[in-house]
Amino acid sequence: MAWDTVWQHLMNYRNSLRIRLLAAFALVGALLGPVIGFALLLLVFEVEERSVARDIQTELAAVIAQPEQFALRELPGMPGIQVRADVRLDGVPAEVLLLPDGVHEYENLQGSWYVALGTTQDGRFAVIEDVSWLDRPERMLLVILVVATPLGLYLALWLGYYLSKRLLTPLVTLADRVARDNDDLGDKPLAINLKDDEVGALARALDGYRERMQQMLTREREFSADVSHELRNPLAVIQGAVEVIRDDPGLSRRTLKAVERLDNAGERMRDTVNTLLLMVREPSRKLDEAVDVADCVSTLIEHNRQVWPVTPAWVRVAKPTVRAPRAAVEIIVSNLIRNAVTHSGSNEVNVTLESNRLIVSDNGVGIAPEELPRITERGRRGCAAKVEGYGLGLALVQRLCERYGWRLEIETCSEGTQVYWCFAVPACEQ
């Protein structure tokens, strides 16, 4: 569990825009800095070497033109070669003078030299200059570069942090305002106190979109509330009349069956109205209560025992409670069991209540596999359903599950259908 938490934090950091900016600046500082430094170092070396080579070549031309103007010497063991040098010749390797005409750089463990050689009809001339002194500043430049690289990386990180903070502050402010509850935000626009830049333009676009969504949501809630309210009174009259008619001992079996169908239709309509009234309310935990799921199941089955063609057999493995409005739990339980009893064409329905889920299974016609992915969409019904309907039951259950953080899972096979209402953690994994 601890490793999962650490991994989640690492993933969050990796996805952070600020971390990406810091990583970009760090990468630039770590790669571009040394590359530029080494390029400058090579440039300095090249300039120095070309300068020395040009000077020594110029001096060789002067020596060849007027050798009597210079103090020329011969290297021991190398007679016939006139040498112009400001260094002790006994420290210069003899093989230096065996190089072909031109300017050469020669170095060994004793030192480094630049040698310019030229041959004329008057003999061979050489100009030697000790350039060992160039190695000390070169080494110093290399040390400075090595020290400056981590310093440049630190400066790149600091600059990245500073710029990311300045650039992302308006975006973070906007994200906080969007994430804040509407009740806390009130009517204040998201773009308030934001500059007229890209983030401000985004905030103004979100303000316009939010206003349009609020208007649409208000119209939808008003419509649903009005329709539901207008239907409740006629439904109450119809159900009251059904109760009166049912108590008449002189009714024929055919009339009683019609009355039962009328009562079932009224029950379904009442559940639909209650669901609509619940869905149009603003999500709030104030209506939540500890609902006994077992009590809802047993009450529903007992109430419809004489009405349903099949009485579900149910097993209570546990007695869980759910924190939610009781109406939401009753609507889910009613729709799932009623679907199995009346729409599947089954002669056996089993209801099992566990500690974290309610399982409703039947041996009916089932649902085609290709229909499963969209069976919870509004208006969708299984092609094999035995009773006419509107395809609203599972859609309403799915919306309630999404609203309260539950899960609805449906499995089907040749032996019927199993529906899982998972209302607690751990969620069912079948």
C-alpha positions in Angstrom: 0.0 0.0 0.0 2.9 2.3 0.9 4.6 1.7 -2.5 1.3 2.4 -4.3 1.1 5.7 -2.5 4.7 6.6 -3.3 4.1 5.6 -7.0 1.0 7.7 -7.2 2.8 10.7 -5.8 5.6 10.1 -8.4 3.0 10.0 -11.2 1.4 13.2 -10.0 4.8 14.9 -9.9 5.6 13.6 -13.4 2.3 15.0 -14.7 2.8 18.4 -13.1 3.4 21.2 -15.5 5.7 22.9 -13.0 7.9 19.8 -12.8 8.0 19.6 -16.6 9.2 23.2 -16.8 11.8 22.6 -14.1 13.0 19.4 -15.9 13.2 21.4 -19.2 15.3 24.1 -17.6 17.5 21.5 -15.9 18.0 19.6 -19.1 18.9 22.8 -20.9 21.3 23.8 -18.1 22.9 20.3 -17.9 23.3 19.8 -21.7 23.4 23.2 -23.3 25.7 24.7 -20.7 28.6 22.2 -21.0 28.2 22.2 -24.8 28.5 26.0 -25.0 31.4 25.9 -22.5 33.3 23.3 -24.4 32.7 25.1 -27.6 34.1 28.3 -26.2 37.0 26.4 -24.7 37.8 24.9 -28.1 37.4 28.3 -29.7 39.9 29.8 -27.3 42.4 27.0 -28.0 41.9 27.3 -31.7 42.4 31.1 -31.6 45.6 30.8 -29.5 47.1 28.1 -31.7 46.4 30.0 -34.9 47.8 33.1 -33.4 51.0 31.4 -32.4 51.3 29.6 -35.8 50.8 32.9 -37.6 53.4 34.7 -35.5 56.0 31.9 -35.9 55.4 31.7 -39.6 55.9 35.4 -40.0 59.1 35.2 -38.0 60.4 32.4 -40.1 59.8 34.5 -43.3 61.8 37.3 -41.7 64.6 35.0 -40.8 64.8 33.5 -44.3 64.7 37.0 -45.8 67.4 38.5 -43.6 69.2 35.8 -41.6 72.0 38.2 -40.6 69.5 40.3 -38.5 68.9 37.4 -36.1 71.0 35.4 -33.7 70.8 32.0 -35.2 72.1 28.8 -33.6 72.6 25.2 -34.5 71.1 22.4 -32.5 73.7 20.0 -31.2 74.1 17.0 -33.5 72.1 18.8 -36.3 74.6 20.9 -38.3 73.5 22.8 -41.3 70.1 23.9 -39.7 70.0 27.5 -38.6 67.6 27.9 -35.6 66.0 30.9 -34.2 64.8 30.2 -30.7 64.2 32.0 -27.4 64.7 28.7 -25.4 67.6 26.5 -24.6 68.2 24.2 -27.5 69.5 21.3 -25.4 65.9 20.8 -24.2 64.5 20.6 -27.7 64.2 17.1 -29.2 66.4 16.7 -32.3 63.6 15.0 -34.2 61.8 18.4 -34.3 64.1 19.6 -37.0 63.5 16.5 -39.1 59.9 17.4 -39.7 59.0 18.6 -43.3 58.8 22.3 -44.1 55.9 24.1 -42.6 54.5 24.9 -39.2 54.2 22.0 -36.7 53.1 21.5 -33.1 55.3 19.0 -31.3 54.8 17.9 -27.7 56.2 15.2 -25.4 56.5 14.7 -21.6 59.1 17.5 -21.4 57.0 20.2 -23.1 55.2 21.6 -26.1 56.8 23.5 -29.0 55.7 25.2 -32.2 58.3 24.8 -35.0 58.3 26.6 -38.4 60.7 25.0 -40.9 61.8 26.3 -44.3 64.5 25.4 -46.8 66.2 27.7 -49.3 69.3 27.6 -51.4 71.1 29.2 -48.5 70.2 26.2 -46.2 67.5 25.2 -43.8 66.1 27.5 -41.3 63.9 26.9 -38.2 62.0 29.0 -35.7 61.1 27.3 -32.4 58.8 28.7 -29.8 58.0 27.0 -26.5 54.2 27.0 -26.0 54.2 25.0 -22.7 52.8 28.1 -21.1 49.6 27.6 -23.0 48.8 24.4 -21.1 48.4 26.2 -17.8 45.6 28.6 -18.9 44.0 25.8 -20.8 43.9 23.6 -17.7 42.6 26.5 -15.7 39.8 27.1 -18.3 38.9 23.4 -18.0 38.7 23.6 -14.2 36.5 26.7 -14.5 34.2 24.9 -16.9 33.9 21.9 -14.6 33.0 24.2 -11.7 30.7 26.4 -13.7 28.6 23.4 -15.0 26.8 22.6 -11.7 26.6 26.3 -11.0 24.8 26.8 -14.3 22.5 23.9 -13.6 21.6 25.5 -10.2 20.9 28.8 -11.9 18.8 27.0 -14.6 16.7 25.3 -11.9 16.3 28.5 -9.9 15.2 30.4 -13.1 12.9 27.5 -14.0 11.3 27.6 -10.6 10.9 31.3 -10.6 9.4 31.5 -14.1 7.1 28.5 -13.5 5.8 30.1 -10.4 5.2 33.4 -12.1 3.7 31.8 -15.2 1.5 29.1 -13.5 0.1 31.2 -10.6 -2.8 32.5 -12.8 -3.4 29.0 -14.1 -3.4 27.5 -10.6 -5.8 30.3 -9.4 -8.1 29.5 -12.3 -8.0 25.8 -11.5 -8.8 26.5 -7.9 -11.8 28.6 -8.8 -13.1 26.0 -11.2 -12.7 23.2 -8.6 -14.4 25.2 -5.9 -18.1 24.4 -5.2 -20.6 26.7 -6.9 -22.1 27.6 -3.5 -18.7 28.9 -2.4 -18.0 30.7 -5.6 -21.4 32.4 -5.9 -21.9 34.6 -8.9 -18.3 35.7 -9.1 -16.8 35.2 -12.5 -13.8 33.1 -12.9 -11.9 35.8 -14.8 -12.0 38.3 -11.9 -8.6 39.8 -11.0 -7.0 37.9 -13.9 -4.9 39.7 -16.5 -5.9 40.1 -20.1 -3.7 37.3 -21.3 -4.1 33.7 -22.5 -5.3 32.5 -19.0 -7.7 35.4 -18.7 -9.1 34.5 -22.2 -9.6 30.9 -21.0 -11.3 32.1 -17.8 -13.7 34.3 -19.8 -14.5 31.4 -22.1 -15.2 29.2 -19.1 -17.4 31.9 -17.6 -19.5 31.9 -20.8 -19.7 28.1 -20.9 -20.6 27.9 -17.2 -23.4 30.5 -17.7 -24.9 28.5 -20.6 -24.7 25.2 -18.7 -26.3 26.8 -15.6 -29.2 28.1 -17.7 -29.7 24.7 -19.4 -29.5 22.9 -16.0 -32.0 25.3 -14.5 -34.4 24.8 -17.4 -34.1 21.0 -17.1 -34.6 21.0 -13.3 -37.6 23.2 -13.5 -39.1 21.1 -16.3 -38.5 17.8 -14.4 -39.8 19.2 -11.1 -42.9 20.6 -12.8 -43.7 17.4 -14.7 -43.0 15.2 -11.6 -45.2 17.4 -9.4 -48.0 17.4 -11.9 -47.9 13.6 -12.1 -47.9 12.9 -8.4 -51.5 14.0 -7.8 -53.1 12.0 -10.6 -51.0 9.0 -9.5 -52.3 9.3 -6.0 -55.8 9.4 -7.3 -55.2 6.3 -9.5 -53.6 4.3 -6.8 -56.4 5.2 -4.3 -59.0 4.2 -6.8 -57.2 0.9 -7.4 -57.2 0.1 -3.7 -61.0 0.8 -3.5 -61.7 -1.4 -6.6 -59.5 -4.2 -5.3 -61.6 -4.4 -2.1 -64.8 -5.1 -4.1 -65.5 -8.9 -3.4 -67.6 -9.1 -6.5 -64.8 -8.6 -9.0 -64.1 -11.3 -11.6 -60.7 -12.9 -12.0 -60.2 -11.0 -15.3 -61.0 -7.7 -13.7 -58.7 -8.4 -10.8 -55.9 -9.2 -13.2 -56.5 -5.9 -15.0 -56.5 -4.1 -11.6 -53.2 -5.7 -10.7 -51.7 -4.5 -14.1 -53.0 -1.0 -13.4 -51.5 -1.1 -9.9 -48.1 -2.3 -11.3 -48.1 0.5 -13.8 -48.9 3.0 -11.1 -46.0 1.6 -9.0 -43.6 2.0 -11.8 -44.8 5.5 -12.6 -44.4 6.4 -8.9 -40.9 5.1 -8.8 -40.0 7.1 -12.0 -41.5 10.3 -10.5 -39.6 9.8 -7.3 -36.4 9.2 -9.2 -36.9 12.3 -11.3 -37.5 14.4 -8.2 -34.4 13.0 -6.6 -32.2 13.6 -9.7 -33.3 17.2 -10.1 -32.2 18.1 -6.6 -28.8 19.7 -6.1 -26.3 17.0 -4.9 -26.1 17.3 -1.1 -25.1 15.1 1.7 -27.7 16.7 4.0 -30.4 14.2 2.9 -28.1 11.2 3.6 -29.1 8.7 6.2 -28.1 5.2 7.3 -30.4 3.0 5.1 -30.8 -0.7 5.9 -30.6 -2.3 2.5 -32.1 -5.6 3.8 -35.1 -3.8 5.0 -35.7 -2.2 1.6 -35.4 -5.5 -0.1 -37.7 -7.4 2.2 -40.3 -4.6 2.2 -40.3 -4.6 -1.6 -40.6 -8.3 -2.0 -43.3 -8.6 0.7 -45.3 -5.7 -0.8 -45.4 -7.3 -4.3 -45.6 -10.9 -3.3 -49.2 -11.2 -4.5 -48.6 -9.1 -7.6 -45.4 -10.4 -9.2 -45.7 -13.6 -11.3 -42.5 -14.9 -9.6 -41.7 -14.3 -5.9 -37.9 -13.8 -5.6 -36.0 -16.1 -3.3 -33.5 -14.0 -1.3 -30.6 -14.7 1.0 -29.2 -12.2 3.4 -25.5 -13.0 4.0 -24.9 -9.7 5.8 -27.0 -6.7 7.0 -25.2 -3.6 5.4 -26.3 0.0 5.7 -25.7 2.6 3.0 -25.2 6.4 3.6 -27.6 7.9 1.1 -31.2 9.2 0.7 -33.5 6.3 1.3 -35.4 7.1 -1.9 -32.2 6.4 -3.9 -31.7 3.0 -2.3 -35.4 2.0 -2.8 -35.4 3.1 -6.4 -32.3 1.0 -7.2 -33.5 -2.1 -5.4 -37.0 -1.8 -6.9 -35.7 -1.4 -10.5 -33.2 -4.3 -10.3 -35.6 -6.8 -8.8 -38.6 -5.6 -10.8 -36.6 -6.0 -14.0 -35.7 -9.6 -13.2 -39.2 -10.5 -12.2 -41.2 -8.8 -15.0 -38.9 -8.4 -18.0 -36.7 -11.5 -18.1 -39.4 -14.1 -18.6 -37.8 -16.2 -15.9 -39.4 -18.6 -13.4 -36.7 -18.2 -10.8 -35.2 -15.0 -9.4 -32.6 -15.0 -6.6 -31.6 -12.0 -4.6 -28.4 -12.2 -2.5 -27.3 -9.4 -0.1 -23.7 -9.3 0.9 -21.7 -6.9 2.9 -20.7 -4.8 0.0 -23.2 -5.6 -2.8 -26.6 -6.8 -3.9 -26.8 -9.5 -6.5 -30.0 -10.1 -8.5 -29.9 -13.2 -10.8 -32.6 -14.8 -13.0 -32.8 -17.7 -15.4 -34.6 -15.7 -18.1 -33.9 -14.8 -21.7 -30.8 -12.8 -20.8 -29.2 -10.0 -22.7 -27.3 -10.3 -26.0 -23.6 -9.7 -25.5 -23.6 -7.0 -28.1 -26.3 -5.1 -26.2 -24.5 -5.1 -22.9 -22.2 -2.1 -23.4 -25.2 0.2 -24.1 -27.9 -1.5 -22.0 -27.8 1.3 -19.3 -28.3 4.0 -21.8 -31.6 5.9 -21.7 -34.3 4.2 -23.9 -32.3 1.0 -24.4 -34.1 -2.3 -23.9 -33.0 -5.9 -24.5 -34.4 -7.3 -27.7 -35.5 -10.4 -25.9 -37.4 -8.6 -23.1 -40.8 -10.2 -22.5 -42.7 -7.2 -21.3 -43.1 -3.8 -22.9 -41.2 -0.9 -21.3 -39.5 2.4 -21.8 -35.9 1.5 -21.2 -35.6 3.9 -18.3 -35.0 1.6 -15.3 -31.3 0.7 -15.7 -30.5 4.2 -17.0 -31.9 5.7 -13.8 -30.0 3.1 -11.7 -26.8 3.9 -13.6 -27.2 7.7 -13.0 -27.9 7.2 -9.3 -24.8 4.9 -9.0 -22.6 7.6 -10.7 -24.1 10.3 -8.5 -23.3 8.4 -5.2 -20.1 6.7 -6.2 -21.5 3.2 -6.5 -21.1 0.7 -9.3 -23.5 -1.3 -11.5 -22.3 -4.4 -13.3 -24.3 -6.7 -15.5 -23.3 -10.2 -16.7 -25.3 -12.4 -18.9 -25.1 -16.0 -20.3 -27.3 -18.7 -21.7 -28.6 -19.4 -18.2 -29.9 -15.9 -17.5 -28.6 -12.6 -16.2 -26.8 -11.5 -13.0 -26.8 -7.8 -11.9 -24.4 -6.5 -9.2 -25.1 -3.3 -7.3 -21.8 -2.6 -5.6 -22.3 0.0 -2.9 -19.2 -0.3 -0.7 -15.4 -0.8 -0.9 -14.0 -3.2 -1.9 -16.0 -3.1 -5.1 -17.1 -6.4 -6.5 -14.6 -7.9 -9.0 -16.2 -10.8 -10.8 
